[in-house]
């Protein structure tokens, strides 16, 4: 799929460049472009993703959050993480407790993904992560969610991690 996407992007590059009004962007891209002639080789990969859901129940939330790291054969590269519980779903941000079910579960899912990436990284050539995780990391770094403080710097230091997004609106 990635190969087809790259081929399509190369075929449509003329149309793309003519649609960009600011010429300086194209000139800057030319300055930064690095020629590369890849050679195919076998590599091992781990795909990591998480999921979660919750149900409000008599003043608290019943929830489940999980994450997996799998290879191309659907084998676990690292042991899956999961948590099922009942809680008011609080998150500490800059020393202040915030009750937010979505932020609570998203934070737990991110923690699981980061842990799995760190554990999987030495076992494979590439660790493939959801690109939205990168966006969340930058967003949460500014919010200072204490539970992610340790995992984020280690995750960003991985030299074999690739963040893949379906769409991107960021330059990071």
Secondary structure, DSSP 8 states (H G I E B T S, - for coil): -HHHHHHHHHHTHHHHHHH---HHHHHHHHHH------------EEEEEEEEEEEEETTEEEEEEEEEEE-TTS-EEEEEEEEEEEE--EEEETTEEEE-HHHHHHHHHHHHHHHHHHHHHTTSSEEEEEHHHHHHHHHHHHHTBGGGHHHHHHHHT-TTEEEE-SS-----
